[in-house]
Amino acid sequence: MDRSARGAEASTSAPRWAVWAAYAVPLCVLPSAGWRAGEVFSGEVSFRDEGWYLLLLSAVTMGFAMLTPGLVHRWGERVPKWVPGLGGRAIPVRSAVVPAVVGASLIIALCLYGVLNWMFHLVDRAPVLIGPDDVARQPPGWEVGVLYLPALAWGPLVLVLALHYRRRRSRAMAFGTSSSAVA
């Protein structure tokens, strides 16, 4: 690798703080997802009633959280070569940034609602959208709140990473380089 190629790679690759932040996102979501799955497998919640929903919610949140490292790695810049028809093409910056910013904004709003409701008891009981109406279960205590506490960082981390991804990729495209183009 010649000197100019190394300079191009260094200027377009993600900095260490961004890589750490991207890997922190799944770790922020893991405690709450693990608690929800544990409720189903421990028998506290019936799979037939709402256990399927808790498992689905855990899988979806972890799935979205696991996409975050794509904002700092090559697989978030180019479609893998094994994908038929699209393999090797650059992913448009907007296609990654818009969903990440919208998702981060929704997560921030949801977390803000949860914190404000917990502090001020704005809504005593949410509507029961699944399962029987008359579930006589106590709401989770502070020990469950501790498991959701790391998830408060999820939205801000994704938002910062998405904006950095946009700046980094736009700068690379302006200079005609890409970290995935340099081997």
C-alpha positions as CSV (number, residue, x, y, z in Angstrom):
1,M,0.0,0.0,0.0
2,D,1.5,3.3,-1.0
3,R,1.5,6.4,1.1
4,S,-1.5,8.1,-0.6
5,A,-3.6,5.0,-0.2
6,R,-2.8,4.9,3.6
7,G,-3.7,8.6,3.9
8,A,-7.0,8.1,2.1
9,E,-7.9,5.1,4.4
10,A,-6.9,7.0,7.5
11,S,-9.0,10.0,6.5
12,T,-12.2,8.0,5.8
13,S,-12.1,5.3,8.4
14,A,-14.1,5.7,11.6
15,P,-12.2,7.0,14.6
16,R,-11.8,4.8,17.7
17,W,-14.5,6.6,19.7
18,A,-17.1,5.9,17.0
19,V,-16.2,2.2,16.9
20,W,-16.5,1.9,20.7
21,A,-19.8,3.8,20.6
22,A,-21.2,1.5,17.9
23,Y,-20.3,-1.6,19.9
24,A,-21.7,-0.1,23.0
25,V,-25.2,0.2,21.5
26,P,-26.0,-3.6,21.5
27,L,-24.6,-3.7,25.1
28,C,-27.0,-0.9,26.1
29,V,-30.0,-2.9,24.7
30,L,-28.9,-6.3,26.0
31,P,-30.0,-6.0,29.7
32,S,-33.6,-5.1,28.9
33,A,-33.9,-7.6,26.1
34,G,-32.5,-10.3,28.4
35,W,-35.0,-9.4,31.1
36,R,-37.9,-9.6,28.7
37,A,-36.8,-13.0,27.4
38,G,-36.2,-14.2,30.9
39,E,-39.7,-13.3,31.9
40,V,-41.0,-15.7,29.2
41,F,-38.6,-18.5,29.9
42,S,-39.0,-18.3,33.7
43,G,-42.7,-18.9,33.4
44,E,-43.7,-15.4,34.8
45,V,-45.4,-14.6,31.5
46,S,-47.3,-17.1,29.4
47,F,-46.1,-17.5,25.8
48,R,-49.7,-17.7,24.7
49,D,-50.7,-14.4,26.3
50,E,-48.0,-11.9,25.7
51,G,-44.8,-13.9,25.9
52,W,-44.5,-14.0,22.1
53,Y,-44.6,-10.2,22.1
54,L,-41.8,-9.9,24.6
55,L,-39.6,-12.3,22.7
56,L,-40.4,-10.5,19.4
57,L,-39.6,-7.2,21.0
58,S,-36.4,-8.4,22.4
59,A,-35.3,-9.9,19.0
60,V,-36.3,-6.7,17.1
61,T,-34.5,-4.4,19.5
62,M,-31.3,-6.5,19.5
63,G,-31.5,-6.8,15.7
64,F,-31.7,-3.0,15.2
65,A,-29.0,-2.5,17.8
66,M,-26.7,-5.0,16.0
67,L,-27.0,-2.9,12.8
68,T,-25.3,0.1,14.5
69,P,-21.7,-1.2,13.9
70,G,-22.5,-0.8,10.2
71,L,-22.2,2.9,10.7
72,V,-18.4,2.4,11.4
73,H,-17.5,-0.6,9.3
74,R,-17.2,-1.4,5.6
75,W,-20.4,-3.5,5.5
76,G,-22.2,-0.3,6.2
77,E,-20.7,1.4,3.2
78,R,-20.9,-1.3,0.5
79,V,-23.3,-4.1,-0.2
80,P,-21.5,-7.4,0.3
81,K,-20.4,-9.0,-2.9
82,W,-22.4,-12.2,-2.3
83,V,-25.7,-10.3,-2.5
84,P,-27.1,-11.0,-6.0
85,G,-27.6,-8.0,-8.3
86,L,-26.4,-5.4,-5.7
87,G,-23.1,-6.9,-4.5
88,G,-20.2,-4.4,-4.4
89,R,-22.3,-1.3,-4.9
90,A,-21.9,1.6,-2.6
91,I,-24.7,2.2,-0.1
92,P,-26.0,5.8,-0.6
93,V,-25.3,7.9,2.5
94,R,-28.9,9.0,2.8
95,S,-30.1,5.4,2.8
96,A,-28.2,4.7,6.0
97,V,-28.5,8.1,7.7
98,V,-32.2,8.8,7.3
99,P,-33.4,5.5,9.0
100,A,-30.7,5.9,11.7
101,V,-31.7,9.5,12.5
102,V,-35.5,8.7,12.4
103,G,-34.9,5.6,14.6
104,A,-32.7,7.4,17.0
105,S,-35.2,10.2,17.3
106,L,-38.1,7.8,18.0
107,I,-36.0,6.0,20.6
108,I,-35.1,9.3,22.3
109,A,-38.8,10.3,22.4
110,L,-39.8,6.9,23.7
111,C,-37.2,7.0,26.4
112,L,-38.1,10.6,27.3
113,Y,-41.7,9.6,27.6
114,G,-40.8,6.6,29.8
115,V,-38.6,8.6,32.1
116,L,-41.2,11.4,32.5
117,N,-44.0,9.0,33.1
118,W,-41.9,7.2,35.7
119,M,-41.1,10.4,37.5
120,F,-44.5,12.2,37.3
121,H,-46.9,9.2,36.8
122,L,-48.6,10.8,33.9
123,V,-50.3,7.5,32.8
124,D,-51.2,5.1,35.6
125,R,-52.1,2.2,33.4
126,A,-51.4,1.8,29.7
127,P,-54.0,0.1,27.5
128,V,-53.7,-3.6,27.2
129,L,-53.3,-4.3,23.5
130,I,-52.5,-8.0,23.7
131,G,-53.6,-10.8,26.0
132,P,-56.5,-10.6,28.4
133,D,-57.7,-7.3,29.8
134,D,-57.7,-8.3,33.4
135,V,-54.0,-9.2,34.0
136,A,-53.4,-8.9,37.7
137,R,-49.7,-8.4,37.7
138,Q,-47.7,-5.8,39.6
139,P,-45.8,-3.3,37.5
140,P,-42.0,-3.9,37.6
141,G,-40.0,-2.3,40.3
142,W,-36.8,-0.3,40.4
143,E,-34.7,-3.4,39.8
144,V,-36.2,-3.7,36.3
145,G,-35.7,0.0,35.8
146,V,-32.0,-0.5,36.4
147,L,-32.0,-3.0,33.5
148,Y,-33.6,-0.4,31.2
149,L,-31.2,2.4,32.3
150,P,-28.5,1.6,29.8
151,A,-31.1,1.7,27.0
152,L,-31.4,5.5,27.6
153,A,-28.0,5.9,25.8
154,W,-29.2,4.0,22.7
155,G,-30.9,6.9,20.9
156,P,-28.2,9.5,21.5
157,L,-25.4,7.1,20.5
158,V,-27.1,6.1,17.3
159,L,-27.8,9.8,16.5
160,V,-24.2,10.8,17.0
161,L,-23.0,7.9,15.0
162,A,-25.4,8.6,12.1
163,L,-24.3,12.2,11.9
164,H,-20.7,11.2,12.0
165,Y,-21.3,8.6,9.3
166,R,-22.8,11.3,7.1
167,R,-19.9,13.6,7.6
168,R,-17.3,10.9,7.1
169,R,-18.9,9.4,4.0
170,S,-19.7,12.8,2.5
171,R,-16.1,13.9,3.0
172,A,-14.8,10.7,1.5
173,M,-17.1,11.1,-1.6
174,A,-15.9,14.7,-2.0
175,F,-12.3,13.6,-2.1
176,G,-13.2,10.6,-4.3
177,T,-12.1,8.0,-1.8
178,S,-13.8,5.5,0.4
179,S,-12.5,3.3,3.2
180,S,-14.0,0.3,1.5
181,A,-12.2,1.1,-1.8
182,V,-8.8,0.9,-0.1
183,A,-7.9,-2.6,0.7
